[in-house]
Amino acid sequence: MPIQSLEPQRLYQQIAAQLRALIVSGEFAPGSRLPAERDLAKQLGVSRPSVREALIALEVEGMIEVRTGSGIYVLQPGARKPPAAPHDPTEWGPLELMRARELVEGEVAALAARHARKAQILAIDSALQQMRDQAEDGAAPRAGDEAFHNAVAQACGNEVLRDTVQRYWEARHAPLFERLGDYFEDAASWNAALAEHQAVLEAIRAHDPGAAREAMQAHLKHAHDRYNVSWRRARRS
């Protein structure tokens, strides 16, 4: 057999592969409930966010079902729906992505506060208004959210950072992140996000780099925390 090239695996994919093998082998029988997220994290020696990413990946594959307020159950093989699209092995873990964004986009916001011109500040303001309009219409304001962060990146004056933020948003549209949003995004979380975005805008408008960095980092930390609350507090979409 010829030597096969090796593909690096994200940590959540390694966790998902181990859980998948246990399900296929019958260690976790169809209809049974998996151990709690915190117990899996302890047994595997990894963080709870990494376990959550793995569980979301297995749900997207149709291996398990998350029943909020009850637990995570192994589906019968006949009940498993094939995934809408094949899994991309390069897909970033959503919660890990949020941590990276907190570091990078804080600096992007600080640069925007230093360099933003009037027209660029108006573009950020317009994106925030788009978010408000979508939320008032009862829709998840994801398009306005993306426009806001891209407008901040556009104002920072660094094309590499602008492209980096755009890459983050391409990842944001991946199946794992979309599924996570189905559980943990609701009117209350978006209202909190709107207030956090407003703080970022005001700091950039005031040309205060320190305040802009702090506001953006606080927003993305809170966003990470909202995606990482107990399943019992999640809503089923």
TORDREN-103116 format. One line per 5 residues: number of its first residue (from 1); their letters; for each residue x, y, z of N, C-alpha, C. Coordinates in nm, 2 decimals, decimal comma. Atoms other than C-alpha are relative to their C-alpha. Layout:
BEGIN
NUM = a = X:Y:Z:X:Y:Z:X:Y:Z; ...
END
This chain:
BEGIN
1 = mpiqs = 0,09:-0,12:0,00:0,00:0,00:0,00:0,09:0,12:0,00; -0,08:-0,12:0,00:0,14:0,34:-0,09:-0,02:0,08:0,13; 0,01:-0,09:-0,12:0,21:0,59:0,19:-0,11:0,10:-0,02; 0,10:-0,10:0,01:-0,09:0,81:0,25:0,03:0,13:0,07; -0,02:-0,13:-0,07:-0,07:1,18:0,33:-0,09:0,01:0,12
6 = lepqr = 0,07:-0,02:-0,13:-0,18:1,27:0,68:-0,07:0,14:0,00; 0,07:-0,13:-0,01:-0,44:1,54:0,74:-0,01:0,04:0,15; 0,01:-0,05:-0,14:-0,41:1,75:1,06:-0,15:0,01:0,04; 0,13:0,00:-0,05:-0,72:1,73:1,27:-0,02:0,10:0,11; 0,04:-0,09:-0,11:-0,89:1,99:1,48:-0,03:-0,08:0,13
11 = lyqqi = 0,02:0,08:-0,13:-0,92:1,89:1,85:-0,14:-0,05:0,01; 0,14:0,05:-0,01:-1,30:1,88:1,83:-0,03:-0,11:-0,09; 0,02:0,11:0,09:-1,27:1,65:1,53:0,05:-0,13:0,06; -0,06:0,12:-0,07:-1,05:1,41:1,73:-0,10:-0,05:0,11; 0,10:0,04:-0,10:-1,31:1,41:2,01:-0,12:-0,06:-0,07
16 = aaqlr = 0,11:0,05:0,07:-1,59:1,36:1,76:0,03:-0,14:-0,05; -0,04:0,13:0,06:-1,40:1,07:1,60:-0,01:-0,11:0,11; 0,00:0,09:-0,11:-1,36:0,90:1,94:-0,14:-0,04:0,04; 0,14:0,03:-0,04:-1,73:0,94:2,03:-0,07:-0,08:-0,11; 0,06:0,07:0,12:-1,83:0,83:1,68:0,03:-0,15:0,01
21 = alivs = -0,04:0,14:-0,01:-1,63:0,51:1,72:-0,07:-0,07:0,11; 0,07:0,06:-0,12:-1,79:0,44:2,06:-0,14:-0,03:-0,04; 0,14:0,02:0,04:-2,13:0,48:1,91:-0,01:-0,12:-0,10; 0,01:0,10:0,10:-2,06:0,26:1,61:0,03:-0,14:0,06; -0,03:0,13:-0,06:-1,91:-0,01:1,83:-0,10:-0,05:0,10
26 = gefap = 0,11:0,04:-0,09:-2,22:-0,01:2,05:0,03:0,03:0,14; -0,03:-0,04:-0,14:-2,05:0,13:2,36:-0,11:0,10:0,05; 0,11:-0,09:-0,02:-2,32:0,40:2,34:-0,11:-0,05:-0,09; 0,10:0,07:0,09:-2,63:0,21:2,21:-0,10:0,11:-0,05; 0,11:-0,09:0,05:-2,90:0,38:2,00:-0,11:0,02:0,11
31 = gsrlp = 0,10:-0,03:-0,10:-3,15:0,55:2,22:0,06:0,04:0,14; -0,06:-0,02:-0,13:-2,90:0,58:2,51:0,04:0,15:0,01; -0,04:-0,13:-0,02:-2,80:0,91:2,66:0,15:0,01:0,02; -0,14:-0,02:-0,02:-2,44:1,03:2,64:0,03:0,06:0,14; -0,03:-0,07:-0,13:-2,26:1,14:2,96:-0,01:0,15:-0,02
36 = aerdl = 0,01:-0,14:0,00:-2,30:1,50:3,05:0,13:0,06:-0,06; -0,11:-0,07:0,06:-2,07:1,75:2,87:0,12:0,01:0,09; -0,11:-0,02:-0,09:-1,87:1,82:3,18:0,07:-0,13:0,03; -0,06:0,13:-0,03:-1,82:1,45:3,24:0,09:-0,05:-0,12; -0,08:0,03:0,12:-1,70:1,39:2,88:0,13:0,08:0,00
41 = akqlg = -0,12:-0,08:0,00:-1,46:1,68:2,92:0,10:-0,05:0,10; -0,09:0,05:-0,11:-1,31:1,53:3,24:0,06:-0,13:-0,05; -0,05:0,13:0,05:-1,28:1,18:3,09:0,10:0,01:-0,11; -0,09:-0,02:0,12:-1,12:1,31:2,77:0,12:0,09:0,03; -0,11:-0,09:-0,03:-0,90:1,56:2,94:0,01:0,12:-0,09
46 = vsrps = 0,01:-0,12:0,08:-1,02:1,85:2,73:-0,09:0,10:0,05; 0,09:-0,11:-0,05:-1,22:2,17:2,77:-0,14:-0,03:-0,04; 0,15:0,02:0,04:-1,60:2,17:2,77:-0,03:0,07:-0,13; 0,03:-0,05:0,13:-1,60:2,41:2,47:0,04:-0,10:-0,11; -0,04:0,09:0,10:-1,41:2,15:2,27:-0,10:-0,12:-0,01
51 = vreal = 0,10:0,11:0,00:-1,66:1,88:2,37:-0,13:0,05:-0,06; 0,13:-0,06:0,06:-1,95:2,11:2,28:0,02:0,00:-0,16; -0,02:0,00:0,15:-1,80:2,16:1,93:-0,01:-0,14:-0,06; 0,01:0,14:0,05:-1,76:1,78:1,89:-0,14:-0,05:-0,01; 0,14:0,04:0,00:-2,12:1,72:1,99:-0,08:0,06:-0,11
56 = ialev = 0,07:-0,07:0,11:-2,25:1,98:1,75:0,04:-0,06:-0,13; -0,04:0,06:0,13:-2,04:1,82:1,47:-0,07:-0,14:-0,01; 0,07:0,12:0,01:-2,20:1,48:1,55:-0,14:0,02:-0,02; 0,14:-0,03:0,03:-2,54:1,63:1,55:-0,02:0,04:-0,14; 0,01:-0,04:0,15:-2,48:1,79:1,21:0,01:-0,13:-0,08
61 = egmie = -0,01:0,13:0,08:-2,38:1,44:1,09:-0,12:-0,09:0,02; 0,12:0,09:-0,02:-2,70:1,29:1,23:0,02:-0,11:0,09; -0,04:0,11:-0,09:-2,53:1,07:1,49:-0,08:0,01:0,13; 0,06:-0,02:-0,13:-2,69:1,22:1,80:-0,11:0,11:-0,01; 0,10:-0,11:-0,01:-2,97:1,45:1,90:0,01:0,07:0,14
66 = vrtgs = 0,00:-0,08:-0,12:-2,95:1,73:2,15:-0,14:0,03:0,04; 0,13:-0,03:-0,05:-3,27:1,75:2,36:0,02:0,09:0,12; -0,02:-0,10:-0,11:-3,25:2,07:2,56:-0,09:-0,03:0,12; 0,07:0,03:-0,12:-3,34:2,02:2,92:0,00:-0,15:0,03; 0,01:0,14:-0,03:-3,30:1,64:2,89:0,14:-0,06:-0,01
71 = giyvl = -0,13:0,06:0,02:-2,96:1,54:2,74:0,03:-0,02:-0,14; -0,05:0,03:0,13:-2,78:1,42:2,44:-0,01:-0,15:-0,03; 0,04:0,14:0,03:-2,91:1,09:2,28:0,06:-0,05:-0,13; -0,05:0,07:0,12:-2,77:0,85:2,03:-0,12:-0,04:-0,08; 0,11:0,03:0,09:-3,00:0,82:1,73:0,01:-0,14:-0,05
76 = qpgar = 0,01:0,13:0,07:-3,12:0,49:1,58:0,06:0,02:-0,14; -0,06:-0,02:0,14:-2,93:0,43:1,25:-0,11:0,04:-0,10; 0,11:-0,03:0,10:-3,26:0,44:1,06:-0,05:0,14:0,01; 0,05:-0,14:-0,02:-3,34:0,78:1,21:0,10:0,11:-0,04; -0,11:-0,10:0,03:-3,01:0,94:1,11:-0,02:0,06:-0,14
81 = kppaa = 0,01:-0,06:0,13:-3,04:1,19:0,83:0,14:0,03:-0,05; -0,14:-0,03:0,06:-2,74:1,23:0,60:0,02:0,15:0,01; -0,03:-0,15:-0,01:-2,57:1,57:0,65:-0,03:0,07:-0,14; 0,03:-0,07:0,12:-2,67:1,84:0,40:0,12:0,02:-0,09; -0,12:-0,01:0,08:-2,31:1,87:0,29:0,11:-0,07:0,07
86 = phdpt = -0,11:0,07:-0,06:-1,99:1,67:0,35:0,07:0,09:0,10; -0,07:-0,08:-0,10:-1,80:1,78:0,65:0,14:0,05:-0,05; -0,12:-0,06:0,04:-1,51:2,01:0,58:0,11:-0,02:0,11; -0,10:0,03:-0,11:-1,20:1,88:0,77:0,08:0,13:0,04; -0,07:-0,12:-0,04:-1,06:2,24:0,77:-0,09:0,09:0,08
91 = ewgpl = 0,09:-0,09:-0,07:-1,36:2,39:0,94:0,04:0,03:0,15; -0,04:-0,04:-0,14:-1,27:2,58:1,26:-0,11:-0,03:0,10; 0,10:0,01:-0,11:-1,44:2,51:1,59:-0,06:0,13:0,03; 0,07:-0,13:-0,02:-1,70:2,78:1,65:0,05:0,08:0,13; -0,04:-0,06:-0,12:-1,60:2,85:2,01:0,15:0,04:0,00
96 = elmra = -0,14:-0,04:0,02:-1,23:2,85:1,93:0,01:0,12:-0,09; 0,00:-0,11:0,09:-1,30:3,09:1,65:-0,04:0,13:0,08; 0,04:-0,12:-0,08:-1,47:3,33:1,90:0,11:0,05:0,08; -0,12:-0,04:-0,08:-1,16:3,33:2,12:0,10:0,07:-0,09; -0,10:-0,07:0,09:-0,94:3,42:1,82:-0,05:0,14:-0,04
101 = relve = 0,06:-0,12:0,03:-1,18:3,69:1,72:0,02:0,11:0,11; -0,01:-0,09:-0,11:-1,17:3,84:2,06:0,14:0,07:0,00; -0,13:-0,05:0,01:-0,79:3,88:2,03:0,02:0,09:-0,12; -0,03:-0,07:0,13:-0,77:4,00:1,67:-0,09:0,12:-0,02; 0,09:-0,11:0,03:-1,08:4,21:1,64:0,01:0,11:0,10
106 = gevaa = -0,02:-0,11:-0,10:-1,00:4,40:1,96:0,10:0,10:-0,06; -0,10:-0,08:0,06:-0,69:4,53:1,78:-0,05:0,07:-0,12; 0,06:-0,06:0,12:-0,89:4,59:1,46:-0,08:0,12:0,04; 0,08:-0,11:-0,04:-1,13:4,81:1,65:0,09:0,12:0,05; -0,09:-0,10:-0,05:-0,84:5,00:1,82:0,06:0,08:-0,12
111 = laarh = -0,05:-0,06:0,12:-0,69:5,07:1,47:-0,11:0,09:-0,07; 0,11:-0,08:0,06:-1,03:5,18:1,34:-0,02:0,13:0,07; 0,02:-0,12:-0,07:-1,06:5,43:1,62:0,11:0,10:-0,03; -0,10:-0,10:0,03:-0,73:5,58:1,52:-0,02:0,05:-0,14; -0,01:-0,03:0,14:-0,78:5,58:1,14:-0,13:0,03:-0,07
116 = arkaq = 0,12:0,00:0,07:-1,15:5,58:1,07:-0,03:0,15:-0,05; 0,05:-0,12:0,05:-1,27:5,86:0,84:-0,15:0,01:0,02; 0,15:-0,03:-0,03:-1,62:6,02:0,86:-0,08:-0,10:-0,08; 0,08:0,09:0,09:-1,75:5,80:0,57:0,00:-0,14:0,06; -0,02:0,13:-0,06:-1,62:5,49:0,74:-0,08:-0,02:0,13
121 = ilaid = 0,08:0,01:-0,12:-1,78:5,57:1,07:-0,15:0,00:-0,03; 0,14:0,01:0,04:-2,11:5,63:0,89:-0,04:-0,14:-0,05; 0,03:0,13:0,04:-2,08:5,29:0,73:-0,02:-0,10:0,12; 0,02:0,08:-0,12:-2,04:5,13:1,07:-0,13:0,03:0,07; 0,13:-0,04:-0,06:-2,34:5,32:1,20:-0,11:-0,05:-0,08
126 = salqq = 0,10:0,06:0,09:-2,54:5,21:0,90:-0,02:-0,15:0,02; 0,00:0,14:-0,02:-2,45:4,85:0,96:-0,08:-0,03:0,13; 0,07:0,02:-0,13:-2,57:4,88:1,32:-0,15:0,03:-0,01; 0,14:-0,03:0,02:-2,89:5,04:1,21:-0,07:-0,12:-0,08; 0,05:0,12:0,07:-2,93:4,74:0,97:-0,03:-0,11:0,10
131 = mrdqa = 0,02:0,10:-0,10:-2,90:4,51:1,27:-0,13:0,03:0,08; 0,12:-0,04:-0,07:-3,17:4,71:1,46:-0,12:-0,03:-0,08; 0,11:0,02:0,08:-3,40:4,70:1,17:-0,04:-0,15:-0,02; 0,02:0,15:0,01:-3,36:4,32:1,13:-0,06:-0,05:0,13; 0,05:0,05:-0,13:-3,41:4,26:1,50:-0,15:0,04:0,02
136 = edgaa = 0,14:-0,05:-0,02:-3,73:4,48:1,50:-0,10:-0,08:-0,09; 0,08:0,08:0,09:-3,86:4,27:1,21:-0,02:-0,14:0,05; 0,01:0,13:-0,05:-3,82:3,96:1,42:0,10:-0,10:-0,06; -0,09:0,08:0,06:-3,53:3,83:1,22:0,14:0,00:0,07; -0,14:-0,01:-0,06:-3,18:3,73:1,34:0,08:0,09:-0,08
141 = pragd = -0,07:-0,11:0,08:-2,97:4,03:1,24:0,14:-0,04:-0,03; -0,13:0,05:0,03:-2,68:3,82:1,12:0,06:0,08:-0,12; -0,06:-0,07:0,12:-2,64:4,01:0,79:0,05:0,14:0,05; -0,04:-0,12:-0,05:-2,62:4,34:0,98:0,12:-0,01:0,09; -0,11:0,03:-0,09:-2,38:4,19:1,23:0,13:-0,02:-0,08
146 = eafhn = -0,11:0,01:0,09:-2,15:4,08:0,95:0,04:0,13:-0,06; -0,03:-0,13:0,06:-2,17:4,42:0,78:0,07:0,09:0,10; -0,06:-0,09:-0,10:-2,08:4,59:1,11:0,15:-0,04:0,02; -0,13:0,03:-0,03:-1,77:4,39:1,18:0,09:0,02:-0,13; -0,08:-0,02:0,12:-1,65:4,41:0,81:0,02:0,15:-0,01
151 = avaqa = -0,02:-0,14:0,01:-1,71:4,79:0,82:0,11:0,05:0,10; -0,11:-0,04:-0,10:-1,49:4,82:1,14:0,13:-0,04:-0,06; -0,12:0,05:0,06:-1,23:4,61:0,96:0,05:0,09:-0,12; -0,03:-0,09:0,12:-1,25:4,83:0,65:0,06:0,13:0,05; -0,05:-0,13:-0,05:-1,18:5,14:0,87:0,13:-0,01:0,07
156 = cgnev = -0,12:0,01:-0,08:-0,88:4,99:1,04:0,13:0,04:-0,08; -0,11:-0,05:0,08:-0,65:5,08:0,75:0,11:-0,11:-0,03; -0,10:0,11:0,03:-0,48:4,73:0,72:-0,07:-0,11:-0,08; 0,06:0,09:0,09:-0,57:4,51:0,43:0,01:-0,15:0,05; -0,01:0,14:-0,05:-0,44:4,19:0,59:-0,10:-0,02:0,11
161 = lrdtv = 0,10:0,02:-0,11:-0,65:4,24:0,90:-0,15:0,00:-0,06; 0,13:0,00:0,06:-0,95:4,33:0,68:-0,03:-0,14:-0,06; 0,02:0,13:0,06:-0,91:4,00:0,49:-0,01:-0,10:0,11; 0,01:0,10:-0,11:-0,86:3,81:0,82:-0,14:0,00:0,06; 0,13:-0,01:-0,05:-1,19:3,94:0,95:-0,10:-0,06:-0,10
166 = qrywe = 0,09:0,06:0,10:-1,36:3,85:0,62:0,01:-0,15:0,01; -0,01:0,14:-0,01:-1,22:3,50:0,66:-0,07:-0,06:0,12; 0,08:0,04:-0,12:-1,37:3,48:1,01:-0,15:-0,02:-0,04; 0,14:0,01:0,03:-1,71:3,55:0,86:-0,03:-0,10:-0,10; 0,02:0,12:0,09:-1,67:3,29:0,59:-0,02:-0,12:0,09
171 = arhap = 0,00:0,11:-0,10:-1,61:3,05:0,88:-0,13:0,00:0,08; 0,13:-0,02:-0,08:-1,92:3,19:1,06:-0,12:-0,06:-0,07; 0,11:0,05:0,08:-2,14:3,06:0,78:0,01:-0,16:-0,01; -0,01:0,14:0,01:-2,02:2,70:0,82:-0,10:-0,07:0,09; 0,11:0,07:-0,06:-2,26:2,43:0,94:0,01:-0,01:0,15
176 = lferl = -0,01:0,01:-0,15:-2,12:2,39:1,30:-0,04:0,13:0,06; 0,04:-0,13:-0,06:-2,15:2,76:1,37:-0,14:0,03:-0,02; 0,14:-0,03:0,03:-2,49:2,79:1,21:-0,09:-0,08:0,10; 0,08:0,08:-0,09:-2,62:2,50:1,43:0,01:0,05:0,14; -0,02:-0,06:-0,13:-2,47:2,65:1,74:-0,09:0,12:0,02
181 = gdyfe = 0,08:-0,12:0,00:-2,65:2,97:1,66:-0,15:-0,04:0,02; 0,14:0,04:-0,01:-2,98:2,78:1,63:-0,04:-0,02:0,15; 0,03:0,03:-0,14:-2,95:2,68:2,00:0,01:0,13:0,09; -0,04:-0,10:-0,10:-2,81:2,99:2,16:-0,02:0,15:-0,04; 0,04:-0,14:0,04:-2,92:3,30:1,96:-0,15:0,01:0,01
186 = daasw = 0,14:-0,03:-0,01:-3,25:3,45:2,05:-0,01:0,15:0,01; 0,03:-0,15:-0,01:-3,41:3,80:2,09:0,09:0,06:0,11; -0,08:-0,06:-0,11:-3,24:3,85:2,43:0,15:0,01:-0,03; -0,15:-0,01:0,03:-2,89:3,76:2,31:0,03:0,10:-0,11; -0,02:-0,10:0,11:-2,93:3,98:2,00:-0,01:0,14:0,06
191 = naala = 0,01:-0,13:-0,07:-3,05:4,27:2,22:0,13:0,04:0,07; -0,12:-0,02:-0,07:-2,74:4,23:2,43:0,11:0,04:-0,10; -0,10:-0,03:0,10:-2,52:4,22:2,12:-0,02:0,14:-0,06; 0,02:-0,14:0,05:-2,68:4,54:1,99:0,06:0,10:0,09; -0,06:-0,10:-0,09:-2,58:4,73:2,30:0,15:-0,01:0,00
196 = ehqav = -0,15:0,01:0,00:-2,23:4,59:2,28:0,06:0,06:-0,13; -0,04:-0,06:0,13:-2,20:4,69:1,91:-0,01:0,16:0,02; 0,01:-0,14:-0,02:-2,32:5,04:2,01:0,12:0,06:0,08; -0,11:-0,05:-0,07:-2,04:5,07:2,26:0,13:0,00:-0,09; -0,11:0,00:0,09:-1,79:4,98:1,99:0,00:0,12:-0,09
201 = leair = 0,02:-0,12:0,08:-1,93:5,24:1,76:0,04:0,13:0,07; -0,02:-0,12:-0,07:-1,92:5,51:2,02:0,15:0,02:0,03; -0,14:-0,01:-0,02:-1,56:5,44:2,10:0,08:0,04:-0,13; -0,06:-0,03:0,13:-1,46:5,45:1,73:-0,03:0,14:-0,04; 0,04:-0,14:0,03:-1,66:5,77:1,68:0,08:0,10:0,08
206 = ahdpg = -0,08:-0,09:-0,09:-1,47:5,92:1,98:0,15:-0,01:-0,03; -0,14:0,02:0,04:-1,14:5,81:1,82:0,08:-0,04:0,13; -0,06:0,05:-0,12:-1,05:5,63:2,15:0,04:-0,14:-0,02; -0,05:0,14:0,03:-0,84:5,32:2,06:-0,02:-0,09:0,12; 0,01:0,08:-0,12:-0,83:5,19:2,42:-0,14:-0,05:0,03
211 = aarea = 0,14:0,03:-0,02:-1,21:5,21:2,46:-0,05:-0,09:-0,10; 0,05:0,08:0,11:-1,27:5,06:2,12:0,05:-0,15:0,02; -0,05:0,14:-0,03:-1,04:4,76:2,20:-0,08:-0,07:0,11; 0,07:0,05:-0,11:-1,20:4,71:2,53:-0,15:-0,04:-0,03; 0,14:0,03:0,03:-1,56:4,73:2,39:-0,01:-0,12:-0,09
216 = mqahl = 0,01:0,11:0,09:-1,49:4,49:2,11:0,04:-0,13:0,07; -0,04:0,12:-0,07:-1,31:4,24:2,33:-0,11:-0,05:0,10; 0,11:0,03:-0,09:-1,60:4,26:2,58:-0,11:-0,06:-0,08; 0,11:0,05:0,09:-1,85:4,20:2,30:0,02:-0,14:-0,03; -0,03:0,14:0,05:-1,68:3,89:2,17:0,02:-0,10:0,11
221 = khahd = 0,00:0,09:-0,12:-1,62:3,75:2,52:-0,14:-0,03:0,04; 0,14:0,03:-0,04:-1,99:3,79:2,60:-0,06:-0,09:-0,11; 0,05:0,09:0,11:-2,07:3,63:2,26:0,04:-0,14:0,02; -0,05:0,14:-0,03:-1,85:3,33:2,34:-0,07:-0,06:0,12; 0,07:0,05:-0,12:-2,01:3,30:2,68:-0,15:-0,04:-0,03
226 = rynvs = 0,14:0,03:0,03:-2,36:3,31:2,53:-0,01:-0,13:-0,08; 0,00:0,12:0,07:-2,27:3,02:2,30:0,04:-0,12:0,09; -0,05:0,11:-0,09:-2,13:2,82:2,60:-0,08:-0,02:0,13; 0,09:0,01:-0,12:-2,42:2,84:2,85:-0,05:-0,15:0,01; 0,06:0,14:-0,02:-2,59:2,52:2,98:-0,10:-0,03:-0,11
231 = wrrar = 0,10:0,04:0,10:-2,79:2,33:2,73:-0,14:0,02:0,05; 0,14:-0,02:-0,06:-3,08:2,36:2,97:-0,05:0,14:-0,02; 0,04:-0,13:0,02:-3,09:2,73:2,90:-0,02:0,03:-0,15; 0,00:-0,02:0,14:-3,07:2,68:2,52:-0,15:-0,01:-0,05; 0,13:0,02:0,06:-3,38:2,71:2,30:0,02:-0,10:-0,12
236 = rs = 0,00:0,10:0,12:-3,46:2,44:2,04:-0,05:0,07:-0,12; 0,05:-0,06:0,12:-3,48:2,57:1,69:-0,06:-0,10:-0,10
END
